């Protein structure tokens, strides 16, 4: 080594040049190998009711004749479909039992049940709101 290298080494100048060269080499290596995203895979998680929401809401109409028809109505509520029930063709005691059954179903699903006419009820699952009033119902 020359005297000049010894003085530069003593002053620490020689080491800085070496460090700069190493940093420049690393930058060149990084440019040669571009970074890749290793987490580019799409998520396979889909909300449970997402497919049904894309199809739209289907309103179901029922006119039960027997108490046993209440289970079909409740099954539609469980599938998150709003239901309109016309109880005009059912005996009074059967109609009361059907409404009691549907009230329990709606309660379990965090839904709502409302009377919209004489012997006509609307049952809705959670996240379906009923707005407005019908004057004949308000007067009763």
Residue frames as a rotation matrix with the C-alpha (Angstrom) as fourth column:
UNK 1
0.576 0.818 0.000 0.00
0.818 -0.576 0.000 0.00
0.000 0.000 -1.000 0.00
UNK 2
-0.199 -0.611 0.766 1.09
0.547 -0.718 -0.431 3.47
0.813 0.334 0.477 -0.72
UNK 3
-0.889 -0.192 -0.416 1.42
0.454 -0.491 -0.744 6.20
-0.061 -0.850 0.523 1.80
UNK 4
-0.762 0.644 0.066 -1.60
-0.572 -0.718 0.395 7.89
0.302 0.264 0.916 0.30
UNK 5
-0.009 0.767 -0.641 -3.79
-0.081 0.639 0.765 4.79
0.997 0.059 0.056 0.90
UNK 6
-0.417 -0.206 -0.885 -2.52
0.808 0.362 -0.465 4.62
0.417 -0.909 0.016 4.48
UNK 7
-0.991 0.059 -0.118 -3.44
0.000 -0.893 -0.450 8.25
-0.132 -0.446 0.885 5.10
UNK 8
-0.445 0.883 -0.150 -6.84
-0.660 -0.210 0.721 7.78
0.605 0.420 0.677 3.46
UNK 9
-0.052 0.382 -0.923 -7.40
0.350 0.873 0.341 4.67
0.935 -0.305 -0.179 5.52
UNK 10
-0.738 -0.291 -0.609 -6.39
0.668 -0.181 -0.722 6.53
0.100 -0.940 0.327 8.65
UNK 11
-0.909 0.405 -0.097 -8.82
-0.388 -0.909 -0.153 9.33
-0.150 -0.102 0.983 7.84
UNK 12
-0.390 0.786 0.480 -11.53
0.181 0.576 -0.797 6.85
-0.903 -0.224 -0.367 6.92
UNK 13
-0.047 0.356 -0.933 -11.86
-0.812 -0.558 -0.171 8.04
-0.582 0.750 0.316 3.34
UNK 14
-0.799 -0.320 -0.509 -11.00
-0.575 0.655 0.491 4.73
0.176 0.685 -0.707 1.77
UNK 15
-0.849 0.512 0.134 -13.80
0.368 0.753 -0.546 2.93
-0.380 -0.414 -0.827 3.63
UNK 16
-0.108 0.848 -0.519 -16.43
-0.225 -0.529 -0.818 5.41
-0.968 0.028 0.248 2.44
UNK 17
-0.290 -0.052 -0.956 -15.58
-0.951 -0.093 0.294 4.77
-0.105 0.994 -0.023 -1.18
UNK 18
-0.973 -0.094 -0.209 -15.86
-0.115 0.989 0.090 1.06
0.198 0.111 -0.974 -0.54
UNK 19
-0.568 0.822 -0.042 -19.26
0.332 0.181 -0.926 1.50
-0.753 -0.540 -0.376 1.14
UNK 20
-0.033 0.549 -0.835 -20.49
-0.657 -0.642 -0.396 3.63
-0.753 0.536 0.381 -1.76
UNK 21
-0.621 -0.261 -0.739 -19.41
-0.758 0.442 0.480 0.96
0.201 0.858 -0.472 -4.22
UNK 22
-0.958 0.287 -0.002 -21.26
0.271 0.903 -0.335 -1.74
-0.094 -0.321 -0.942 -2.27
UNK 23
-0.268 0.904 -0.333 -24.43
0.057 -0.330 -0.942 0.37
-0.962 -0.271 0.037 -2.09
UNK 24
-0.139 0.169 -0.976 -24.26
-0.907 -0.418 0.056 1.04
-0.398 0.893 0.211 -5.82
UNK 25
-0.887 -0.221 -0.405 -23.84
-0.377 0.853 0.360 -2.68
0.266 0.472 -0.840 -6.51
UNK 26
-0.747 0.663 0.050 -26.91
0.418 0.527 -0.740 -3.51
-0.517 -0.532 -0.671 -4.40
UNK 27
-0.062 0.738 -0.672 -28.98
-0.388 -0.639 -0.665 -0.91
-0.920 0.219 0.326 -6.25
UNK 28
-0.422 -0.162 -0.892 -27.93
-0.906 0.107 0.409 -2.43
0.029 0.981 -0.192 -9.55
UNK 29
-0.993 0.060 -0.098 -28.89
0.066 0.996 -0.059 -5.91
0.094 -0.065 -0.993 -8.30
UNK 30
-0.457 0.879 -0.132 -32.32
0.236 -0.024 -0.972 -4.67
-0.857 -0.475 -0.197 -7.20
UNK 31
-0.025 0.422 -0.906 -32.97
-0.792 -0.561 -0.240 -3.16
-0.610 0.712 0.348 -10.61
UNK 32
-0.727 -0.322 -0.606 -31.96
-0.648 0.614 0.451 -6.40
0.227 0.720 -0.655 -12.29
UNK 33
-0.762 0.498 -0.413 -34.50
0.533 0.845 0.035 -8.38
0.366 -0.194 -0.910 -10.23
UNK 34
-0.506 0.625 0.594 -37.79
-0.500 -0.774 0.388 -6.46
0.703 -0.101 0.704 -9.99
UNK 35
-0.865 0.235 0.443 -39.87
-0.363 0.316 -0.877 -7.09
-0.346 -0.919 -0.189 -6.90
UNK 36
-0.586 0.721 -0.370 -42.85
-0.039 0.431 0.901 -9.35
0.809 0.543 -0.224 -7.22
UNK 37
-0.177 0.637 0.750 -45.96
-0.975 -0.217 -0.046 -9.41
0.133 -0.740 0.660 -5.14
UNK 38
-0.931 -0.184 -0.316 -46.13
-0.153 0.981 -0.121 -12.79
0.332 -0.064 -0.941 -3.51
UNK 39
-0.676 0.734 -0.072 -49.59
0.343 0.226 -0.912 -12.09
-0.653 -0.641 -0.404 -2.08
UNK 40
-0.801 0.332 -0.498 -51.44
-0.582 -0.624 0.521 -11.47
-0.138 0.707 0.693 -5.33
UNK 41
-0.834 0.516 -0.196 -53.90
0.410 0.816 0.407 -14.34
0.370 0.259 -0.892 -4.97
UNK 42
-0.391 0.787 0.477 -57.52
-0.535 -0.616 0.578 -13.24
0.749 -0.030 0.662 -4.72
UNK 43
-0.760 0.188 0.622 -59.52
-0.570 0.267 -0.777 -14.03
-0.312 -0.945 -0.096 -1.64
UNK 44
-0.776 0.493 -0.393 -61.91
0.100 0.712 0.696 -16.98
0.623 0.500 -0.601 -1.86
UNK 45
-0.716 0.523 -0.463 -64.07
0.571 0.057 -0.819 -15.69
-0.402 -0.850 -0.339 0.98
UNK 46
-0.695 0.608 0.383 -67.54
0.044 -0.496 0.867 -14.60
0.717 0.620 0.318 -0.14
UNK 47
-0.709 0.515 0.482 -70.31
-0.678 -0.310 -0.666 -13.31
-0.193 -0.799 0.569 2.14
UNK 48
-0.749 0.408 0.522 -72.97
0.234 0.900 -0.368 -15.94
-0.620 -0.154 -0.770 2.73
UNK 49
0.227 0.967 0.114 -75.81
0.568 -0.037 -0.823 -14.02
-0.791 0.252 -0.557 1.12
UNK 50
-0.421 -0.469 -0.777 -73.79
-0.280 -0.747 0.603 -12.23
-0.863 0.471 0.183 -1.60
UNK 51
-0.977 0.049 0.209 -75.03
0.210 0.425 0.880 -14.41
-0.046 0.904 -0.426 -4.46
UNK 52
-0.183 0.982 -0.040 -78.65
0.977 0.177 -0.120 -14.00
-0.110 -0.061 -0.992 -3.40
UNK 53
0.112 0.190 -0.975 -78.26
0.291 -0.945 -0.151 -10.21
-0.950 -0.267 -0.161 -3.16
UNK 54
-0.805 -0.457 -0.378 -77.02
-0.229 -0.348 0.909 -10.07
-0.547 0.819 0.176 -6.76
UNK 55
-0.761 0.573 0.305 -80.13
0.635 0.559 0.534 -11.89
0.136 0.599 -0.789 -7.96
UNK 56
-0.596 0.596 0.538 -82.44
-0.436 -0.803 0.407 -9.36
0.674 0.009 0.738 -6.33
UNK 57
-0.831 0.374 0.411 -85.18
-0.337 0.249 -0.908 -9.76
-0.442 -0.893 -0.080 -3.77
UNK 58
-0.689 0.658 -0.303 -88.08
0.030 0.444 0.896 -12.06
0.724 0.608 -0.325 -4.56
UNK 59
-0.607 0.599 0.523 -91.36
-0.780 -0.321 -0.538 -11.28
-0.154 -0.734 0.661 -2.76
UNK 60
-0.920 0.275 -0.278 -93.39
0.200 0.942 0.269 -14.41
0.336 0.192 -0.922 -2.04
UNK 61
-0.372 0.885 0.279 -97.21
-0.891 -0.425 0.161 -14.43
0.261 -0.189 0.947 -1.86
UNK 62
-0.950 0.081 -0.300 -99.04
0.149 0.966 -0.210 -17.08
0.273 -0.245 -0.930 0.17
UNK 63
-0.154 0.949 0.275 -102.67
-0.903 -0.248 0.350 -17.88
0.401 -0.194 0.895 0.72
UNK 64
-0.948 -0.319 -0.004 -102.56
-0.289 0.863 -0.415 -20.78
0.136 -0.392 -0.910 3.18
UNK 65
-0.022 0.958 -0.284 -105.53
-0.505 0.235 0.831 -23.13
0.863 0.161 0.479 3.54
UNK 66
0.781 0.190 -0.595 -104.24
0.327 0.687 0.648 -25.11
0.532 -0.701 0.475 6.54
UNK 67
0.862 -0.483 0.156 -101.92
-0.384 -0.420 0.822 -24.61
-0.332 -0.768 -0.548 9.49
UNK 68
0.466 -0.708 0.530 -99.43
0.539 0.702 0.465 -27.00
-0.702 0.069 0.709 7.86
UNK 69
0.617 -0.212 0.758 -98.79
0.669 -0.366 -0.647 -24.37
0.415 0.906 -0.083 5.14
UNK 70
0.971 -0.227 0.068 -97.10
-0.228 -0.817 0.529 -22.17
-0.064 -0.530 -0.846 7.77
UNK 71
0.400 -0.874 0.276 -93.91
0.280 0.403 0.871 -24.20
-0.873 -0.271 0.406 7.53
UNK 72
0.181 -0.295 0.938 -93.55
0.983 0.042 -0.177 -23.41
0.013 0.955 0.298 3.80
UNK 73
0.826 0.159 0.540 -93.96
0.194 -0.981 -0.007 -19.73
0.529 0.110 -0.841 4.58
UNK 74
0.843 -0.532 0.080 -91.36
-0.244 -0.245 0.938 -19.94
-0.479 -0.811 -0.336 7.36
UNK 75
0.283 -0.759 0.587 -88.92
0.735 0.564 0.376 -21.73
-0.616 0.325 0.717 5.03
UNK 76
0.396 -0.097 0.913 -89.09
0.751 -0.538 -0.383 -18.79
0.529 0.837 -0.140 2.61
UNK 77
0.938 -0.075 0.339 -88.41
-0.241 -0.842 0.482 -16.39
0.250 -0.534 -0.808 5.47
UNK 78
0.628 -0.746 0.221 -85.39
0.127 0.378 0.917 -18.47
-0.768 -0.548 0.332 6.46
UNK 79
0.051 -0.581 0.812 -84.13
0.975 0.205 0.086 -18.06
-0.217 0.788 0.577 2.88
UNK 80
-0.593 -0.327 -0.736 -84.31
0.388 -0.917 0.095 -14.26
-0.706 -0.229 0.671 3.43
UNK 81
-0.757 0.448 0.476 -87.36
0.412 -0.239 0.879 -13.74
0.508 0.862 -0.003 1.22
UNK 82
-0.822 0.563 0.083 -90.09
-0.473 -0.594 -0.651 -11.30
-0.318 -0.575 0.754 2.30
UNK 83
-0.816 0.578 -0.005 -93.55
0.543 0.769 0.337 -12.88
0.198 0.272 -0.942 2.41
UNK 84
-0.624 0.760 0.183 -97.09
-0.771 -0.637 0.017 -11.55
0.129 -0.131 0.983 2.05
UNK 85
-0.942 0.319 -0.106 -99.66
0.335 0.916 -0.221 -13.81
0.026 -0.244 -0.970 3.71
UNK 86
-0.477 0.874 0.092 -103.38
-0.733 -0.453 0.507 -13.61
0.485 0.175 0.857 2.92
UNK 87
-0.995 0.058 0.079 -105.36
-0.010 0.741 -0.671 -15.40
-0.097 -0.669 -0.737 5.63
UNK 88
-0.417 0.901 -0.123 -108.88
-0.901 -0.428 -0.079 -14.84
-0.124 0.078 0.989 4.22
UNK 89
0.182 0.505 -0.843 -109.37
-0.668 0.693 0.270 -18.52
0.721 0.514 0.464 3.27
UNK 90
-0.628 -0.422 -0.654 -108.36
0.220 0.711 -0.669 -19.94
0.747 -0.563 -0.353 6.65
UNK 91
0.477 0.797 -0.370 -110.59
0.577 0.033 0.816 -20.39
0.663 -0.603 -0.444 9.68
UNK 92
0.665 -0.139 0.734 -110.07
-0.394 -0.900 0.187 -17.82
0.634 -0.414 -0.653 12.42
UNK 93
0.835 -0.360 0.415 -108.42
-0.306 0.322 0.896 -20.18
-0.456 -0.875 0.159 14.93
UNK 94
0.551 -0.652 0.521 -106.08
0.799 0.592 -0.103 -21.56
-0.242 0.473 0.847 12.21
UNK 95
0.528 -0.322 0.786 -105.18
0.337 -0.770 -0.542 -18.01
0.779 0.551 -0.298 11.14
UNK 96
0.808 -0.217 0.548 -104.26
-0.567 -0.538 0.623 -17.13
0.160 -0.815 -0.558 14.72
UNK 97
0.715 -0.558 0.421 -102.02
0.181 0.730 0.659 -20.20
-0.675 -0.395 0.623 14.99
UNK 98
0.493 -0.535 0.686 -100.33
0.841 0.092 -0.533 -19.36
0.222 0.840 0.495 11.65
UNK 99
0.603 -0.248 0.758 -99.65
-0.126 -0.968 -0.216 -15.78
0.787 0.035 -0.616 12.79
UNK 100
0.838 -0.317 0.443 -98.27
-0.458 0.030 0.888 -17.05
-0.295 -0.948 -0.120 16.10
UNK 101
0.609 -0.616 0.501 -95.97
0.612 0.766 0.197 -19.46
-0.505 0.187 0.843 14.25
UNK 102
0.412 -0.434 0.801 -94.80
0.713 -0.394 -0.580 -16.77
0.567 0.810 0.147 11.81
UNK 103
0.822 -0.108 0.560 -94.29
-0.362 -0.857 0.367 -14.28
0.440 -0.504 -0.743 14.64
UNK 104
0.748 -0.566 0.347 -91.91
-0.090 0.432 0.897 -16.73
-0.657 -0.703 0.273 16.31
UNK 105
0.439 -0.576 0.689 -90.11
0.880 0.428 -0.203 -17.35
-0.178 0.696 0.696 13.03
UNK 106
0.567 -0.170 0.806 -89.73
0.318 -0.858 -0.405 -13.64
0.760 0.485 -0.432 12.34
UNK 107
0.891 -0.238 0.387 -88.50
-0.455 -0.464 0.760 -13.02
-0.001 -0.853 -0.522 15.89
UNK 108
0.621 -0.675 0.399 -85.88
0.327 0.685 0.651 -15.76
-0.713 -0.274 0.646 15.57
UNK 109
0.186 -0.525 0.830 -84.65
0.981 0.047 -0.190 -14.24
0.061 0.850 0.524 12.28
UNK 110
-0.482 -0.302 -0.823 -84.58
0.514 -0.857 0.013 -10.65
-0.709 -0.417 0.568 13.68
UNK 111
-0.748 0.275 0.604 -87.22
0.550 -0.254 0.796 -9.75
0.372 0.927 0.039 11.10
UNK 112
-0.834 0.535 -0.135 -90.55
-0.382 -0.736 -0.559 -7.94
-0.398 -0.415 0.818 11.23
UNK 113
-0.623 0.742 0.246 -94.24
0.769 0.524 0.365 -8.74
0.142 0.417 -0.898 10.81
UNK 114
-0.849 0.383 -0.365 -96.91
-0.235 -0.891 -0.387 -6.13
-0.473 -0.243 0.847 10.08
UNK 115
-0.117 0.900 0.421 -100.59
0.746 0.359 -0.560 -6.17
-0.655 0.248 -0.713 9.29
UNK 116
-0.935 -0.274 -0.227 -101.22
0.051 -0.735 0.676 -4.35
-0.352 0.620 0.701 6.01
UNK 117
-0.525 0.826 -0.208 -104.87
-0.650 -0.231 0.724 -5.17
0.549 0.515 0.658 5.44
UNK 118
0.290 0.720 0.630 -107.82
-0.932 0.363 0.013 -7.20
-0.220 -0.591 0.776 6.66
UNK 119
0.814 -0.025 0.581 -106.34
-0.061 0.990 0.128 -10.70
-0.578 -0.139 0.804 7.14
UNK 120
0.772 -0.605 0.195 -103.17
0.337 0.130 -0.932 -9.71
0.539 0.785 0.305 5.19
UNK 121
0.808 -0.577 -0.120 -99.72
-0.032 -0.246 0.969 -9.67
-0.588 -0.779 -0.217 6.80
UNK 122
0.685 -0.714 -0.145 -96.21
-0.277 -0.071 -0.958 -8.90
0.674 0.697 -0.247 5.56
UNK 123
0.859 -0.506 0.080 -93.33
0.150 0.398 0.905 -10.84
-0.490 -0.765 0.418 7.10
UNK 124
0.758 -0.650 -0.046 -89.79
-0.336 -0.329 -0.882 -9.71
0.559 0.685 -0.468 6.36
UNK 125
0.537 -0.674 -0.508 -86.40
0.803 0.592 0.063 -11.13
0.258 -0.442 0.859 7.30
UNK 126
0.330 -0.539 -0.775 -83.57
0.496 -0.600 0.628 -9.07
-0.803 -0.592 0.069 8.77
UNK 127
-0.664 -0.679 -0.313 -82.29
0.209 -0.571 0.794 -6.14
-0.718 0.462 0.521 6.65
UNK 128
-0.627 0.570 0.531 -85.63
0.554 -0.153 0.819 -5.69
0.548 0.807 -0.220 4.83
UNK 129
-0.878 0.279 -0.389 -87.54
0.145 -0.620 -0.771 -2.66
-0.456 -0.733 0.504 6.08
UNK 130
-0.147 0.905 0.400 -91.24
0.961 0.035 0.273 -1.93
0.233 0.425 -0.875 5.70
UNK 131
-0.907 -0.168 -0.387 -91.99
0.264 -0.942 -0.209 1.77
-0.329 -0.291 0.898 5.28
UNK 132
-0.740 0.669 0.070 -95.24
-0.419 -0.540 0.730 3.67
0.526 0.511 0.680 5.02
UNK 133
-0.751 0.601 0.272 -98.75
-0.050 0.360 -0.932 3.06
-0.658 -0.714 -0.240 6.29
UNK 134
-0.736 0.662 0.145 -102.09
0.339 0.174 0.925 2.04
0.587 0.729 -0.352 4.83
UNK 135
-0.664 0.438 0.606 -104.96
-0.605 -0.791 -0.091 4.20
0.439 -0.427 0.790 6.05
UNK 136
0.377 0.877 -0.299 -107.42
-0.474 0.460 0.751 1.34
0.796 -0.141 0.589 6.68
UNK 137
0.092 -0.423 -0.902 -104.95
0.645 0.715 -0.270 -0.32
0.759 -0.557 0.338 9.04
UNK 138
-0.867 -0.455 0.202 -104.31
0.186 -0.672 -0.717 2.92
0.462 -0.584 0.667 10.92
UNK 139
-0.306 0.844 0.441 -108.05
-0.721 -0.508 0.471 3.49
0.621 -0.174 0.764 11.46
UNK 140
0.506 0.467 -0.725 -108.52
0.060 0.819 0.570 0.04
0.861 -0.332 0.386 13.01
